[in-house]
Amino acid sequence: MANVGRVIIAGAGPVGLVSALRLVRAGIAVTVFEKAEALHSEPRASTFHSPTLELLDTLGLTSKLLELGRPAPQWQYKIYETGESVIFDFGLIADETRYPYRLQCEQFNLVRVAAAALEREAPGTLIFGAEVTDVVQNHDSVTATFIRDGKPETMSGAWLIAADGAASAVRTKLDIPFTGETYPAVSFTVGTPFAFHEHLPGLLGVNYYWSDFGPFSMFRTRFMWRVGWSPPPDSVDEDTLSEETIQSKLGKICPAGSPFQVMTARLYRVHRRVAETFNLGRVLLAGDAAHLNSPAGGFGMNGGLHDAFNLTTKLIAIHNSADAGALLDHYTRQRRSAAVDDIQSTSDANYRRHREKDPAKRREVLADLQAIAADRDRHRAFLMDNALINSFRRSEAIA
């Protein structure tokens, strides 16, 4: 199957679908291959930061996400037993963005609205049950082999975007190094409709708790609370996922809720990795296929969507006869720098801060954060980093 002007995209997550929608609206033919038989329905990421909302607004998607999510204009670190806390207020940077908050909205909401828009505007663009397993390229085109109904097929195009996630088959096939580390602790997230906000004093939309029974986080979306923690290092996955373990942990947080209705439960390993390059010939990496980071701060999906907009802007320019090599090298410089210098470093600092085990050191961390919050300039700078505004602007400014 040949179509040399086409952009092939591996993966129908947020990065793949937003890339496809943007290219289709620029008049570029696109095919998206998704190995699953349907759109992913797991909550996965749930934080949209302000630069991402501004970008998605150019596609008409932000208003839909606002209907499906819940803004969090403030967030906090808090000691569970004493109630001591520090609150960060996005209102302090309302002059920097139209969206001075974190929008807590499950990732699948973006996937659904983007896929629906893509189907309206370019029916048949998204092909399910088709896994890209091989990539071959030459000076003029790239050919993807995909498996559909158990049989191999091929499609050729001008470019291929690998948005096929952390275990990217495309990145692996091209033997692009993906260096970094895996954090020793796994992460576990539970979704429950229980109204924690009616029982826990001072609860905000986004909360990072230190407690005697281990650190945990609590995010409120429109329809549930998402509670996350790391099980003990020697835990067996089956035990972590057991009803007894989940109920015990949630019961320590708020005994009034027992037994809790559990809507979602997901266990995942946390990595900090980056690809050596985001462009290799006619193949481009974006999102988790290109870089991974700690979920602390909600940067992963946002960084991937920033990749998608940066990359598609360049592919649209190339489609209109701009120099491909220079622009795609520029893509790697800009977005790899954002991944390493901003997203990974800030998320790693958040991860280590929240998982501090020593009570005395926790109080030192809390005191440091309180000093930041008390100084307007430092408070604003902290928010600009944690909202990824500085990251996005620095990336765009790289020559």
C-alpha positions as CSV (number, residue, x, y, z in Angstrom):
1,M,0.0,0.0,0.0
2,A,1.8,3.1,-1.2
3,N,1.0,6.7,-0.5
4,V,4.3,8.7,-0.4
5,G,2.7,12.0,0.7
6,R,1.2,10.5,3.8
7,V,2.2,10.8,7.4
8,I,2.0,7.4,9.2
9,I,1.5,7.5,13.0
10,A,2.0,4.5,15.3
11,G,-0.2,4.8,18.3
12,A,-3.6,6.4,19.0
13,G,-2.9,7.9,22.4
14,P,-3.1,11.7,23.1
15,V,0.1,12.4,21.2
16,G,-0.7,10.3,18.1
17,L,-4.3,11.6,17.8
18,V,-3.5,15.3,18.4
19,S,-0.7,15.0,15.8
20,A,-3.0,13.4,13.3
21,L,-5.8,16.0,13.9
22,R,-3.4,18.9,13.4
23,L,-1.9,17.4,10.2
24,V,-5.3,16.6,8.7
25,R,-6.4,20.2,9.3
26,A,-3.4,21.3,7.4
27,G,-4.4,19.3,4.4
28,I,-1.9,16.4,4.9
29,A,-3.0,12.8,4.5
30,V,-2.6,10.7,7.7
31,T,-3.0,7.1,8.8
32,V,-2.9,6.2,12.4
33,F,-2.3,2.6,13.4
34,E,-3.4,1.4,16.8
35,K,-2.6,-2.1,18.0
36,A,-5.6,-2.2,20.4
37,E,-9.1,-3.0,19.1
38,A,-10.5,0.2,20.6
39,L,-9.5,3.5,22.2
40,H,-7.8,3.2,25.6
41,S,-10.3,3.7,28.4
42,E,-7.9,3.7,31.4
43,P,-7.7,7.1,33.2
44,R,-3.8,7.1,33.0
45,A,-2.6,10.8,33.2
46,S,-5.1,13.2,34.6
47,T,-3.4,16.6,34.7
48,F,-3.5,19.3,31.9
49,H,-1.2,22.3,32.5
50,S,-1.9,25.7,31.1
51,P,0.4,25.7,28.0
52,T,-1.2,22.4,27.0
53,L,-4.7,23.9,27.4
54,E,-3.7,26.9,25.3
55,L,-2.3,24.6,22.5
56,L,-5.4,22.3,22.6
57,D,-7.6,25.4,22.4
58,T,-6.2,26.1,18.9
59,L,-7.9,22.7,17.9
60,G,-11.1,23.5,19.7
61,L,-10.6,20.8,22.3
62,T,-10.0,22.7,25.5
63,S,-13.6,23.8,25.9
64,K,-14.7,20.1,25.8
65,L,-12.0,19.1,28.3
66,L,-13.2,21.9,30.7
67,E,-16.7,20.3,30.6
68,L,-15.3,16.9,31.4
69,G,-12.7,17.9,34.0
70,R,-12.2,20.0,37.2
71,P,-9.9,23.0,37.5
72,A,-7.6,23.0,40.5
73,P,-6.5,26.7,41.0
74,Q,-4.4,25.7,44.1
75,W,-2.3,22.7,45.2
76,Q,-0.6,21.8,48.4
77,Y,1.9,19.7,50.3
78,K,0.6,18.6,53.7
79,I,1.6,16.6,56.7
80,Y,-1.4,14.2,57.3
81,E,-1.0,13.9,61.1
82,T,-0.6,17.6,62.0
83,G,-2.3,19.4,59.1
84,E,0.7,21.6,58.5
85,S,0.8,22.6,54.8
86,V,2.0,24.9,52.1
87,I,-0.3,26.0,49.4
88,F,0.6,27.2,45.9
89,D,-1.8,29.5,44.1
90,F,-1.9,29.6,40.3
91,G,-3.8,32.9,40.6
92,L,-0.3,34.5,41.0
93,I,0.4,33.8,37.4
94,A,-3.0,34.7,35.9
95,D,-1.1,37.4,34.0
96,E,0.9,34.7,32.2
97,T,-1.8,32.4,31.0
98,R,-5.5,32.2,30.2
99,Y,-5.7,29.0,32.3
100,P,-4.2,29.7,35.7
101,Y,-4.9,26.2,37.1
102,R,-4.2,22.5,36.7
103,L,-7.2,20.9,34.9
104,Q,-7.8,17.5,36.4
105,C,-9.3,15.4,33.6
106,E,-8.6,11.8,32.7
107,Q,-6.4,11.3,29.7
108,F,-9.1,9.2,28.0
109,N,-11.3,12.2,27.6
110,L,-8.8,13.9,25.3
111,V,-8.4,10.6,23.4
112,R,-12.1,10.4,22.8
113,V,-12.7,14.0,21.8
114,A,-9.6,14.0,19.5
115,A,-10.6,10.7,17.9
116,A,-14.1,11.9,17.3
117,A,-12.9,15.1,15.7
118,L,-10.5,13.1,13.5
119,E,-13.2,10.8,12.3
120,R,-15.5,13.7,11.4
121,E,-12.9,15.4,9.4
122,A,-11.0,12.4,7.9
123,P,-13.1,9.2,8.2
124,G,-11.0,6.1,8.1
125,T,-7.8,7.8,9.3
126,L,-7.7,5.7,12.5
127,I,-7.2,1.9,12.0
128,F,-7.6,-0.3,15.1
129,G,-6.1,-3.8,15.5
130,A,-3.1,-2.9,13.5
131,E,0.3,-3.0,15.2
132,V,3.4,-1.5,13.6
133,T,6.2,-4.0,13.8
134,D,8.8,-2.9,11.4
135,V,10.0,0.2,9.7
136,V,12.2,0.6,6.6
137,Q,13.2,3.9,5.1
138,N,15.1,5.4,2.2
139,H,15.8,8.9,0.9
140,D,12.3,9.4,-0.4
141,S,9.9,7.5,1.8
142,V,9.3,5.3,4.9
143,T,7.5,2.0,4.8
144,A,5.8,0.6,7.9
145,T,4.9,-3.1,8.3
146,F,1.8,-3.6,10.4
147,I,0.0,-6.7,11.5
148,R,-3.8,-6.8,11.0
149,D,-6.0,-9.8,11.5
150,G,-2.8,-11.8,12.0
151,K,-1.4,-10.9,8.6
152,P,1.4,-8.5,7.7
153,E,0.7,-5.5,5.5
154,T,2.7,-2.5,4.5
155,M,2.1,1.2,3.9
156,S,4.5,3.8,2.6
157,G,4.5,7.5,3.4
158,A,6.6,10.6,3.6
159,W,7.1,10.4,7.4
160,L,6.4,8.2,10.3
161,I,5.7,9.5,13.8
162,A,6.4,6.9,16.6
163,A,3.8,7.7,19.3
164,D,3.6,4.1,20.4
165,G,4.5,4.6,24.0
166,A,7.3,3.7,26.4
167,A,7.8,0.2,24.9
168,S,7.9,1.7,21.4
169,A,8.3,-1.0,18.8
170,V,9.5,1.6,16.3
171,R,12.2,3.0,18.5
172,T,13.3,-0.5,19.4
173,K,13.4,-1.6,15.7
174,L,15.5,1.4,14.8
175,D,17.9,0.6,17.7
176,I,17.7,4.2,19.1
177,P,19.3,4.1,22.6
178,F,16.8,4.9,25.4
179,T,19.0,5.6,28.4
180,G,18.2,6.4,32.0
181,E,16.9,4.7,35.1
182,T,14.0,2.9,36.6
183,Y,13.0,4.2,40.0
184,P,13.1,1.5,42.8
185,A,9.5,2.2,43.9
186,V,6.5,1.3,41.8
187,S,3.4,3.6,41.8
188,F,-0.2,2.6,42.4
189,T,-3.3,4.7,41.6
190,V,-6.9,4.0,42.7
191,G,-10.0,5.8,41.5
192,T,-13.0,6.1,43.8
193,P,-16.2,8.2,43.8
194,F,-16.0,8.6,47.6
195,A,-16.3,12.3,48.7
196,F,-13.1,12.7,50.6
197,H,-13.6,16.5,50.4
198,E,-16.5,16.2,52.8
199,H,-14.4,14.4,55.4
200,L,-10.7,15.6,55.2
201,P,-10.2,19.3,56.4
202,G,-8.5,21.6,54.0
203,L,-8.5,19.3,51.1
204,L,-7.8,21.0,47.7
205,G,-8.1,19.6,44.2
206,V,-4.4,18.5,44.1
207,N,-2.7,17.3,47.3
208,Y,0.6,15.7,48.1
209,Y,0.6,14.2,51.6
210,W,3.3,13.0,53.9
211,S,2.1,10.6,56.5
212,D,3.4,8.0,59.1
213,F,1.9,5.3,56.9
214,G,3.7,6.5,53.7
215,P,3.3,9.4,51.3
216,F,0.3,9.6,49.0
217,S,-1.3,11.9,46.6
218,M,-5.0,12.9,46.0
219,F,-6.4,14.5,42.8
220,R,-10.0,15.3,42.3
221,T,-11.4,14.9,38.8
222,R,-15.0,15.5,37.8
223,F,-16.3,12.1,38.7
224,M,-13.7,10.6,41.2
225,W,-10.8,11.0,43.5
226,R,-7.6,9.5,42.3
227,V,-5.4,8.4,45.2
228,G,-1.8,7.3,44.5
229,W,0.9,5.8,46.6
230,S,4.0,3.5,46.3
231,P,3.7,0.1,48.0
232,P,6.6,-1.2,50.1
233,P,9.6,-2.3,48.0
234,D,9.2,-6.0,48.8
235,S,5.5,-6.0,47.9
236,V,4.1,-8.6,45.5
237,D,2.0,-7.1,42.7
238,E,-0.9,-9.4,43.4
239,D,-1.0,-8.3,47.0
240,T,-0.8,-4.6,46.1
241,L,-3.8,-5.0,43.7
242,S,-5.8,-7.0,46.3
243,E,-9.1,-5.7,47.6
244,E,-7.8,-6.1,51.2
245,T,-4.7,-4.0,50.6
246,I,-6.6,-1.2,48.7
247,Q,-9.3,-1.0,51.4
248,S,-6.7,-0.9,54.2
249,K,-4.7,1.9,52.6
250,L,-7.8,4.0,51.8
251,G,-9.2,3.3,55.3
252,K,-6.1,4.8,56.9
253,I,-6.6,8.0,54.8
254,C,-10.3,8.3,55.7
255,P,-11.9,5.6,57.8
256,A,-15.4,7.0,57.2
257,G,-15.3,5.8,53.6
258,S,-14.9,2.1,54.3
259,P,-15.6,0.0,52.3
260,F,-14.7,2.1,49.3
261,Q,-16.1,1.7,45.8
262,V,-13.1,1.2,43.5
263,M,-13.6,2.4,40.0
264,T,-10.0,2.0,38.7
265,A,-6.7,0.5,40.0
266,R,-3.4,0.6,38.1
267,L,0.1,-0.4,39.1
268,Y,3.0,0.9,37.0
269,R,6.8,1.2,37.0
270,V,8.3,4.6,37.0
271,H,11.1,5.5,34.6
272,R,13.4,8.4,33.8
273,R,14.7,7.8,30.2
274,V,15.3,9.8,27.0
275,A,16.0,8.7,23.5
276,E,19.4,9.6,22.0
277,T,17.6,11.4,19.2
278,F,14.0,12.2,18.4
279,N,14.5,12.1,14.6
280,L,16.2,9.5,12.5
281,G,15.7,10.0,8.8
282,R,12.0,10.0,8.1
283,V,11.0,8.6,11.5
284,L,10.2,11.0,14.4
285,L,9.7,10.0,18.1
286,A,7.2,11.8,20.3
287,G,5.8,11.5,23.8
288,D,6.6,8.4,25.8
289,A,8.4,6.8,22.8
290,A,10.9,9.7,23.1
291,H,11.1,10.4,26.8
292,L,9.8,9.2,30.2
293,N,9.7,10.9,33.6
294,S,8.3,10.5,37.1
295,P,4.6,11.2,37.2
296,A,5.1,13.6,40.1
297,G,3.8,17.0,38.8
298,G,1.8,15.6,35.9
299,F,4.4,16.4,33.2
300,G,4.5,13.2,31.0
301,M,1.3,13.6,28.9
302,N,1.8,17.4,28.7
303,G,5.4,17.1,27.5
304,G,4.3,14.6,24.9
305,L,1.6,17.0,23.6
306,H,4.1,19.8,23.5
307,D,6.2,17.4,21.3
308,A,3.2,16.9,19.1
309,F,2.5,20.6,18.4
310,N,6.2,21.3,17.9
311,L,6.7,18.4,15.5
312,T,3.5,18.9,13.5
313,T,4.3,22.6,13.0
314,K,7.6,21.5,11.4
315,L,6.0,18.8,9.3
316,I,3.4,21.3,8.0
317,A,6.3,23.7,7.1
318,I,8.1,20.8,5.3
319,H,4.9,19.9,3.5
320,N,5.0,23.5,2.2
321,S,8.5,23.1,1.0
322,A,10.7,24.0,4.0
323,D,14.0,22.3,4.5
324,A,13.3,19.0,6.2
325,G,16.7,18.1,7.7
326,A,17.2,21.4,9.4
327,L,13.7,21.6,10.8
328,L,13.7,18.0,12.2
329,D,17.1,18.4,13.8
330,H,15.6,21.6,15.4
331,Y,12.7,19.5,16.7
332,T,15.2,17.2,18.5
333,R,17.2,20.1,19.9
334,Q,14.1,21.8,21.2
335,R,12.1,18.9,22.6
336,R,15.0,16.8,23.9
337,S,16.2,19.8,25.8
338,A,12.7,20.3,27.3
339,A,12.6,16.6,28.3
340,V,16.1,16.6,30.0
341,D,16.5,20.1,31.3
342,D,13.0,20.8,32.5
343,I,10.5,18.0,32.6
344,Q,12.8,15.3,33.9
345,S,14.7,17.5,36.4
346,T,11.5,19.1,37.8
347,S,9.5,15.9,38.0
348,D,12.5,14.1,39.7
349,A,12.8,16.9,42.3
350,N,9.0,16.5,42.9
351,Y,9.3,12.7,43.2
352,R,12.2,12.8,45.7
353,R,10.6,15.6,47.7
354,H,7.3,13.8,48.1
355,R,8.9,10.4,48.9
356,E,11.2,11.7,51.6
357,K,10.9,9.2,54.5
358,D,12.8,10.9,57.3
359,P,10.3,13.0,59.4
360,A,13.0,15.6,60.2
361,K,13.9,16.0,56.6
362,R,10.3,16.3,55.6
363,R,9.9,19.2,57.9
364,E,13.0,20.8,56.3
365,V,11.4,20.3,52.9
366,L,8.1,21.8,54.2
367,A,9.9,24.8,55.6
368,D,11.7,25.4,52.4
369,L,8.5,25.2,50.4
370,Q,6.8,27.5,52.9
371,A,9.6,30.0,52.4
372,I,9.1,29.8,48.6
373,A,5.3,30.4,48.9
374,A,5.9,33.3,51.2
375,D,8.0,35.1,48.7
376,R,5.9,36.4,45.8
377,D,8.7,36.3,43.2
378,R,9.9,32.8,44.2
379,H,6.3,31.6,44.4
380,R,5.7,32.8,40.8
381,A,8.9,31.2,39.6
382,F,8.0,27.9,41.2
383,L,4.5,27.9,39.6
384,M,6.0,28.8,36.2
385,D,8.2,25.8,36.4
386,N,5.6,23.4,37.7
387,A,3.0,24.6,35.2
388,L,5.6,23.9,32.4
389,I,5.2,27.4,31.2
390,N,9.0,28.1,31.5
391,S,9.7,24.7,29.9
392,F,7.5,25.4,26.9
393,R,8.9,28.9,26.4
394,R,12.5,27.8,26.8
395,S,12.0,25.0,24.3
396,E,10.4,27.2,21.7
397,A,13.3,29.8,22.1
398,I,16.1,27.2,21.3
399,A,17.6,28.0,17.9
